Amino acid sequence: MNKWYMNDGSERDIVVSSRIRLARNLNGYPFPNKMTSEQKYEVIQKVSDAITKSRSKWKNKFVFYDMDKISRINAYSMVERHLISPDFAENGQGRAALITEDETVSIMINEEDHVRIQVLTSGLELKTAYKIANEIDSLLDKSLNFAFDSELGYLTECPTNLGTGMRACAMLHIPALETMGAINPLGNTISKIGLTMRGTFGEGSTVKCSMYQLSNQVTLGISESSAIENLENMTKQIIARERQARSGIDRDKLEDMAYRAWGVLSSARMISSAEFLNLADKLRLGIGMEIFDRVGLEVIDELIMICQPASLQVKAGGALDEETRDKLRARTIRETLEK
């Protein structure tokens, strides 16, 4: 089964992915940071049963992961694939996750809130992602009775999530704007309209492969559809600015840069994570500008997912030292590109 990042999506050359995340809590239970171990396992069972004992099409589509029993390497591989949060991976006690085989939908149980529903799609497909998230939300609410206030909306552990409890996000590949030094001014501008620009893995994370998360900050006093519309409109403006910036790049230099990146990636016997991401950034730009056509964007996006440190160690079946990881990364890249 293809993972979500192997599918095509609108504006794929710049918008790597769209994500919708919904925060929900069950009535009758304190927030996870105040729950007893017994209460946490009760919530895990209730959320799991709401899916697996339903009559919906989702009944058999999820794989259950007891985070108490997941190795640290496996947990961090999930973080690298944007399926769970770093905090969720760090401490698995009393936590669980339900994830579809194609990794489009993941449900974190007992993270900051009792339930975090997340949907990932390729390209600029926020409305598609929301439709799926809303379907899962409605299914769970039938039996779980989510905490809701007529004035405050969905009740969440963090006040910044009150209201819709929704965070919408577009992952943007914007190397031209980054090179121009336009990211900080852009961040200052979008913050004035209730949006924020973050690193590749969210709040407080660094930027890798020129990929930035653009997401909404406001959840109270605004509908889900309005929040998505605002984010989509700003995303389209950034797409236009990135394309304009790309048009100013010398195409001969870009072609040389892309082919040099291909040369190393397709022949290297050892390659570090940092070097790989730097070259993947250049090659993805060349593909997006239709200067390089030996592989598609989906191949580069797949490599970015599977060639990170923890994911490589999961593939190998255990912990690897840095040199061995670099060898395995190089071999994985060569084999994928040869296909």
Buried (B, 14 or more C-beta within 10 A) or exposed (E): EEBBBBBEBBBBBBBBBBBBBBBBBBEEBEBBEEBEEEBBBBBBEBBBEBBBEBEBEBEEBBEBBEBEEBBEBBBBBBBBBBBBBBEBBEEBEBBBBBBBEBBBBBBBBBBBBBBBBBBBBBBBBBBBBBEBBBBBBEBBBEEBEBBBEEEEBBBBBEEEBBBBBBBBBBBBBBBBBBBBEBBEEBBEBBEEEBBBBBBBBBEEEEBBBBBBBBBBEBBBEBEBEEBBBBBBEBBBEBBEBBBEBBEEBEEEEBBEBBBBBBEBBBEBEBBBBEBBBBBBBBBBBBBBBEBBEEBEBBBBBBBBBBBBBBBBBBBBEEEBEEEBBBBBBBBBBBEBBEE
